[in-house]
Amino acid sequence: MSENRTTIDAEKFAFHVLDTIHFRESSDYERQLKDRLTVFLMAKYLIDDFNDLENQNFNIHENNDQTLSKLGFDSLLKRIESLNKY
């Protein structure tokens, strides 16, 4: 059986997020860099968490629970809500 996992490159995603956000320009370059670094790391860690959850929940051989790929839409939403820790 083939597993269809979604894996996102966390670093590429984080760089794309930086490209889409408009940061306020100021003469405080340190503040600007900190803002950009914060957004980059938040995006990267979010995707790292997503990839970890994806691996845990779609690994048919190690997961005795019903895999997310087999659930209907309503059941999938309930399962994701139960996994969401944010």
Phi, psi and omega per residue, in radians:
M1 nan 2.327 -3.128
S2 -1.543 2.381 3.099
E3 -1.748 2.264 3.107
N4 -1.832 1.597 -3.140
R5 -1.696 2.543 3.006
T6 -1.700 2.082 3.080
T7 -2.158 2.224 -3.105
I8 -1.918 2.345 3.056
D9 -1.263 1.898 -3.017
A10 -1.085 -0.700 -3.109
E11 -1.194 -0.782 3.109
K12 -1.077 -0.741 3.124
F13 -1.038 -0.813 -3.112
A14 -1.077 -0.702 3.095
F15 -1.138 -0.671 3.101
H16 -1.144 -0.661 3.091
V17 -1.064 -0.779 3.115
L18 -1.031 -0.630 3.141
D19 -1.208 -0.398 -3.045
T20 -1.674 -0.205 -3.084
I21 -1.711 2.353 3.073
H22 -1.621 1.997 3.109
F23 -1.654 2.514 3.067
R24 -1.189 2.315 3.087
E25 -1.454 2.454 3.071
S26 -2.709 3.006 3.122
S27 -1.471 -0.081 3.090
D28 -1.523 1.483 -3.062
Y29 -1.145 -0.584 3.117
E30 -1.100 -0.756 3.112
R31 -1.090 -0.732 3.123
Q32 -1.066 -0.786 3.141
L33 -1.132 -0.710 3.110
K34 -1.107 -0.724 3.101
D35 -1.067 -0.799 -3.132
R36 -1.152 -0.728 3.116
L37 -1.106 -0.715 3.119
T38 -1.058 -0.816 3.134
V39 -1.111 -0.773 3.140
F40 -1.027 -0.850 -3.097
L41 -1.188 -0.677 3.096
M42 -1.051 -0.797 -3.133
A43 -1.142 -0.758 -3.130
K44 -1.108 -0.823 -3.120
Y45 -1.177 -0.594 3.076
L46 -1.052 -0.796 -3.134
I47 -1.240 -0.636 3.050
D48 -1.025 -0.764 3.095
D49 -1.103 -0.748 3.113
F50 -1.044 -0.825 -3.133
N51 -1.085 -0.660 3.090
D52 -1.120 -0.793 3.100
L53 -1.098 -0.693 3.123
E54 -1.045 -0.799 -3.140
N55 -1.139 -0.687 -3.138
Q56 -1.183 -0.745 -2.980
N57 -1.585 -0.237 3.131
F58 -1.906 0.063 3.120
N59 -1.479 1.718 -3.033
I60 -1.104 -0.621 -3.065
H61 -1.299 -0.533 -3.083
E62 -1.788 -0.232 -3.053
N63 -1.859 1.971 3.109
N64 -1.384 -0.285 3.113
D65 -1.268 2.787 3.088
Q66 -1.109 2.269 -3.095
T67 -1.271 2.604 -3.094
L68 -1.085 -0.548 -3.095
S69 -1.173 -0.309 -3.115
K70 -1.675 -0.119 -3.065
L71 -1.461 2.633 2.991
G72 -1.299 2.992 -3.037
F73 -1.029 -0.872 -3.111
D74 -1.111 -0.731 3.107
S75 -1.153 -0.656 3.105
L76 -1.098 -0.770 3.109
L77 -1.059 -0.746 3.121
K78 -1.120 -0.720 -3.140
R79 -1.145 -0.739 3.128
I80 -1.141 -0.702 3.089
E81 -1.049 -0.677 3.135
S82 -1.231 -0.458 3.130
L83 -1.505 -0.398 -3.051
N84 -1.209 2.073 -3.092
K85 -1.983 0.247 -3.083
Y86 -1.626 nan nan
